[in-house]
Amino acid sequence: MNTSRLKRFAPDCRVALMEQIEVKLDYVLTAKTPDLAEQESLLDELRRVLELEGREALIERVAYTWFNRFAAFRYLDAHGWHPFRARVMTAPIEGDVLPELLQQVSKGVVPEELRDFVSASRINDLLDGNLKSHNPQAEVQRLLVIGVSQYYAVLLPHLFDRIDAYTELLLPDDLLTEHSVVHGFVSEITDDDCAEVEILGWLYQFYISDRKDQVMARKSAVPTEDIPAVTQLFTPHWIVRYLVENSLGRLWLLNRPGSRLREHMPYYIEGEKNAPGGSPGDFLKITKPEEIRLCDPAVGSGHMLTYAFDL
């Protein structure tokens, strides 16, 4: 994984996302169009949230919500894990331009899994020219990204929160061109980069790096809302392995001294054949992995938990 490339990409993406969402916010609150006229109740909700949270905080939150979704979709693309069997962010083969899912629906095929979340008739009308649009493909891609977000909020609600309607409204229009906020997820992140789930943690750390620098430069008490940006750091994989192998791994070896698990723990430190500070035989007795309860003491992306399951 090329973390130096990610370190450049993620902060730039944050800035671009916030700029484009700010433009979209101003547009939806001031433009007089038939589509927006039909969404007056939604716009009232947006105005209420804007007054409650403040402009900067709202833009920051919406930007991170979409960055989070883009990163997750890119990761799932790379592994081929979408249940509807089509890439959302990337093309199926190198050299293609359009994302695989967009290619499919352009041929009239909307995956069954997504039919409750995207309107096949609207997509067809846009692509056939029956609905006026400056860029039909871009508008369809935007509908697909929103639809996939809604789909995962139902399929995996513990991982994907339901996105507010006003957050969907503020999603930038351009999700296809080289100038779009998502282009870097295609040009700067390879499938190989996504081989390990830790890429999601690195992306988050680099995404908030500028915010962290800004907060640290103030030389004053850190406001509550800025504490995450200052304190959340992604744990490198070797440290995760060291911690898990010498806790979970040690527990297993104490119970199963002849286990070949030791061969898969390069960071394991040989020690006493009992719990630290205890007498021989003084350790938690287990007979199977399902009896173990493991706590990640500083859980963010669950990096320690995912390695614990691997082990």
C-alpha positions as CSV (number, residue, x, y, z in Angstrom):
1,M,0.0,0.0,0.0
2,N,1.4,3.4,-1.0
3,T,0.5,5.5,2.1
4,S,2.5,8.5,0.8
5,R,0.0,8.7,-2.2
6,L,-2.9,8.4,0.2
7,K,-1.5,11.1,2.4
8,R,-1.6,13.5,-0.5
9,F,-4.9,12.4,-1.9
10,A,-7.2,12.3,1.2
11,P,-6.6,16.0,2.4
12,D,-7.0,17.2,-1.1
13,C,-10.3,15.3,-1.5
14,R,-11.5,16.8,1.8
15,V,-10.9,20.3,0.5
16,A,-12.5,19.6,-2.8
17,L,-15.5,17.9,-1.2
18,M,-16.1,20.8,1.2
19,E,-15.8,23.4,-1.6
20,Q,-18.3,21.6,-3.9
21,I,-20.7,20.9,-1.1
22,E,-20.6,24.6,-0.1
23,V,-21.4,25.5,-3.7
24,K,-24.2,23.0,-3.8
25,L,-25.6,24.3,-0.5
26,D,-25.7,27.9,-1.8
27,Y,-27.4,26.6,-5.0
28,V,-30.2,24.6,-3.4
29,L,-31.0,27.4,-1.0
30,T,-31.2,30.2,-3.6
31,A,-32.1,28.6,-7.0
32,K,-35.6,28.7,-8.2
33,T,-36.1,25.5,-10.2
34,P,-39.1,23.1,-10.6
35,D,-37.3,20.2,-8.9
36,L,-36.3,22.3,-5.9
37,A,-39.8,23.8,-5.6
38,E,-41.1,20.2,-5.1
39,Q,-38.7,19.7,-2.2
40,E,-39.7,22.7,0.0
41,S,-40.1,20.6,3.1
42,L,-36.6,19.1,2.6
43,L,-35.2,22.6,2.1
44,D,-36.9,23.7,5.4
45,E,-35.2,20.9,7.2
46,L,-31.9,21.8,5.7
47,R,-32.3,25.4,6.8
48,R,-33.2,24.2,10.3
49,V,-30.1,22.0,10.5
50,L,-27.9,24.8,9.1
51,E,-29.1,27.2,11.8
52,L,-28.6,24.6,14.5
53,E,-25.1,23.3,13.5
54,G,-23.7,26.3,11.6
55,R,-22.5,26.4,8.1
56,E,-18.9,25.2,8.6
57,A,-19.9,22.2,10.8
58,L,-22.7,21.1,8.4
59,I,-20.4,21.2,5.4
60,E,-17.7,19.3,7.3
61,R,-20.1,16.6,8.4
62,V,-21.7,16.1,5.0
63,A,-18.3,16.1,3.3
64,Y,-17.0,13.4,5.6
65,T,-20.2,11.3,5.2
66,W,-19.7,11.1,1.5
67,F,-15.9,10.6,1.8
68,N,-16.7,7.6,4.1
69,R,-19.1,6.2,1.6
70,F,-16.8,6.6,-1.4
71,A,-13.9,4.9,0.5
72,A,-16.2,2.0,1.5
73,F,-17.5,1.6,-2.1
74,R,-14.0,1.7,-3.5
75,Y,-12.9,-1.0,-1.0
76,L,-15.9,-3.2,-1.9
77,D,-15.2,-2.6,-5.6
78,A,-11.7,-3.9,-5.3
79,H,-12.8,-7.1,-3.5
80,G,-15.9,-7.8,-5.7
81,W,-18.0,-7.9,-2.6
82,H,-21.1,-5.9,-3.8
83,P,-24.1,-8.3,-3.6
84,F,-25.3,-6.8,-6.9
85,R,-22.0,-7.8,-8.5
86,A,-21.0,-4.5,-10.1
87,R,-18.4,-1.9,-9.2
88,V,-19.9,1.4,-8.1
89,M,-16.8,3.7,-8.4
90,T,-14.6,2.0,-10.9
91,A,-14.7,0.4,-14.3
92,P,-14.7,-3.4,-14.7
93,I,-11.5,-3.5,-16.8
94,E,-8.5,-1.2,-17.0
95,G,-8.9,1.4,-19.8
96,D,-12.7,1.7,-19.4
97,V,-13.9,5.0,-18.2
98,L,-17.4,4.5,-16.8
99,P,-18.1,2.6,-13.6
100,E,-19.3,-0.9,-14.0
101,L,-22.7,-0.3,-12.4
102,L,-23.4,2.7,-14.6
103,Q,-22.4,0.6,-17.7
104,Q,-25.0,-2.0,-16.6
105,V,-27.9,0.4,-16.1
106,S,-27.0,2.1,-19.4
107,K,-27.9,-1.2,-21.0
108,G,-31.2,-1.3,-19.3
109,V,-30.1,-3.7,-16.5
110,V,-30.8,-2.5,-12.9
111,P,-29.7,-5.1,-10.4
112,E,-32.6,-6.7,-8.5
113,E,-31.0,-5.7,-5.2
114,L,-31.2,-2.0,-6.1
115,R,-34.6,-1.8,-7.5
116,D,-36.2,-0.5,-4.3
117,F,-33.5,2.2,-4.1
118,V,-33.2,3.6,-7.6
119,S,-35.9,4.3,-10.1
120,A,-35.3,2.3,-13.3
121,S,-37.9,4.4,-15.2
122,R,-36.2,7.7,-14.2
123,I,-32.8,6.3,-15.2
124,N,-34.1,5.1,-18.6
125,D,-35.8,8.5,-19.2
126,L,-32.6,10.4,-18.4
127,L,-30.5,8.2,-20.7
128,D,-33.1,8.2,-23.5
129,G,-33.5,11.9,-23.4
130,N,-37.1,11.9,-22.2
131,L,-36.0,13.9,-19.1
132,K,-34.0,17.0,-19.7
133,S,-30.5,16.9,-18.3
134,H,-27.2,18.7,-18.9
135,N,-25.4,15.5,-18.4
136,P,-27.6,12.4,-18.2
137,Q,-24.8,10.0,-17.4
138,A,-23.5,12.1,-14.5
139,E,-27.1,12.5,-13.1
140,V,-27.6,8.7,-13.3
141,Q,-24.3,8.0,-11.6
142,R,-25.4,10.4,-8.8
143,L,-28.7,8.5,-8.4
144,L,-26.8,5.2,-8.3
145,V,-24.4,6.4,-5.6
146,I,-27.4,7.6,-3.5
147,G,-29.3,4.4,-4.2
148,V,-26.4,2.2,-3.2
149,S,-25.9,4.2,0.0
150,Q,-29.6,3.6,0.9
151,Y,-29.2,-0.1,0.0
152,Y,-26.3,-0.6,2.4
153,A,-28.1,1.3,5.1
154,V,-30.7,-1.4,5.0
155,L,-28.4,-4.4,4.4
156,L,-25.7,-3.4,6.9
157,P,-27.2,-0.7,9.2
158,H,-24.5,-1.2,11.9
159,L,-21.9,-0.1,9.3
160,F,-23.8,2.3,7.1
161,D,-26.0,4.8,8.8
162,R,-29.1,6.0,7.0
163,I,-28.1,9.2,5.2
164,D,-30.3,12.2,5.7
165,A,-32.2,13.4,2.7
166,Y,-30.5,16.8,2.8
167,T,-27.1,15.1,2.8
168,E,-28.2,13.3,-0.4
169,L,-29.3,16.6,-1.8
170,L,-25.8,18.1,-1.2
171,L,-24.0,15.3,-3.0
172,P,-22.0,17.0,-5.8
173,D,-23.3,16.6,-9.3
174,D,-20.1,15.6,-11.0
175,L,-19.0,12.1,-10.0
176,L,-17.5,11.0,-13.3
177,T,-15.0,13.4,-14.8
178,E,-11.3,13.8,-13.9
179,H,-12.3,17.0,-12.0
180,S,-14.8,15.2,-9.8
181,V,-14.3,14.7,-6.1
182,V,-14.3,10.9,-6.6
183,H,-11.7,10.8,-9.4
184,G,-8.9,10.3,-6.9
185,F,-10.5,7.1,-5.6
186,V,-10.0,5.7,-9.1
187,S,-6.6,7.3,-10.1
188,E,-4.9,7.3,-6.7
189,I,-6.1,4.1,-5.1
190,T,-5.5,0.8,-6.8
191,D,-7.1,-2.6,-6.1
192,D,-3.8,-3.7,-4.6
193,D,-4.0,-0.8,-2.1
194,C,-7.3,-2.2,-1.0
195,A,-5.9,-5.7,-0.2
196,E,-6.0,-4.9,3.5
197,V,-8.8,-3.3,5.4
198,E,-6.4,-1.0,7.1
199,I,-6.6,1.3,4.1
200,L,-9.8,2.7,5.5
201,G,-8.0,3.7,8.7
202,W,-5.2,5.4,6.8
203,L,-7.6,7.3,4.7
204,Y,-9.4,8.6,7.7
205,Q,-6.2,9.6,9.5
206,F,-5.0,11.5,6.4
207,Y,-8.4,13.0,5.7
208,I,-8.4,14.7,9.1
209,S,-4.7,15.6,9.1
210,D,-5.2,19.2,8.0
211,R,-7.9,19.7,10.6
212,K,-5.6,18.3,13.3
213,D,-2.8,20.7,12.3
214,Q,-5.2,23.7,12.4
215,V,-6.4,22.7,15.9
216,M,-2.9,22.1,17.2
217,A,-1.7,25.5,16.0
218,R,-4.3,27.4,18.1
219,K,-2.3,26.9,21.3
220,S,-5.5,27.1,23.3
221,A,-8.0,24.6,24.9
222,V,-9.3,22.2,22.2
223,P,-13.0,22.6,21.6
224,T,-15.0,19.4,22.2
225,E,-16.0,19.1,18.6
226,D,-12.3,19.1,17.6
227,I,-11.1,16.4,20.0
228,P,-11.5,13.6,17.5
229,A,-9.3,15.3,15.0
230,V,-6.5,15.8,17.5
231,T,-6.6,12.4,19.3
232,Q,-7.6,9.8,16.7
233,L,-4.5,8.1,15.2
234,F,-4.5,5.0,13.1
235,T,-2.4,2.2,14.6
236,P,0.2,0.7,12.2
237,H,-0.4,-2.9,11.4
238,W,2.8,-4.2,13.1
239,I,1.7,-2.6,16.4
240,V,-1.7,-4.2,16.1
241,R,-0.1,-7.6,15.5
242,Y,2.2,-7.2,18.4
243,L,-0.6,-6.3,20.8
244,V,-3.0,-9.0,19.6
245,E,-0.5,-11.8,19.3
246,N,0.8,-11.1,22.8
247,S,-2.7,-11.0,24.4
248,L,-5.2,-13.1,22.4
249,G,-2.4,-15.3,20.9
250,R,-0.8,-15.8,24.3
251,L,-4.1,-16.8,25.8
252,W,-4.7,-19.4,23.1
253,L,-1.1,-20.9,23.5
254,L,-1.5,-21.1,27.3
255,N,-4.6,-23.2,26.7
256,R,-3.2,-25.1,23.7
257,P,0.6,-25.3,24.2
258,G,1.0,-27.5,21.2
259,S,-0.9,-25.2,18.8
260,R,0.7,-24.3,15.5
261,L,-0.7,-20.8,15.9
262,R,2.8,-19.9,17.2
263,E,4.1,-20.3,13.6
264,H,1.8,-17.4,12.5
265,M,2.8,-14.9,15.2
266,P,6.1,-13.2,14.3
267,Y,5.6,-10.5,17.0
268,Y,5.0,-13.0,19.8
269,I,7.4,-12.8,22.7
270,E,8.1,-16.0,24.5
271,G,7.4,-15.7,28.2
272,E,6.3,-17.5,31.3
273,K,3.9,-20.4,30.8
274,N,1.2,-18.7,32.8
275,A,-0.5,-15.3,33.0
276,P,1.7,-12.3,33.8
277,G,2.2,-12.1,37.5
278,G,0.3,-15.3,38.2
279,S,1.2,-18.7,39.4
280,P,1.5,-21.7,37.0
281,G,-1.9,-22.6,35.7
282,D,-3.3,-19.2,36.6
283,F,-4.9,-18.1,33.4
284,L,-8.3,-18.0,31.8
285,K,-9.4,-21.4,30.7
286,I,-11.0,-21.7,27.2
287,T,-11.9,-24.6,25.0
288,K,-12.9,-22.9,21.8
289,P,-12.5,-19.4,20.2
290,E,-16.2,-18.6,20.7
291,E,-15.7,-18.4,24.4
292,I,-13.3,-15.4,24.0
293,R,-14.5,-11.9,24.4
294,L,-12.0,-9.3,23.1
295,C,-12.1,-5.6,23.6
296,D,-10.4,-3.1,21.3
297,P,-9.4,-0.4,23.8
298,A,-9.5,2.5,21.3
299,V,-11.8,1.3,18.6
300,G,-12.1,3.4,15.5
301,S,-12.1,1.4,12.3
302,G,-11.8,-1.8,14.3
303,H,-8.3,-2.5,13.1
304,M,-7.4,-4.6,16.2
305,L,-10.7,-6.5,15.9
306,T,-10.2,-7.4,12.3
307,Y,-6.7,-8.8,13.0
308,A,-8.0,-10.7,16.0
309,F,-10.5,-12.5,13.8
310,D,-7.7,-13.2,11.3
311,L,-5.6,-14.7,14.0
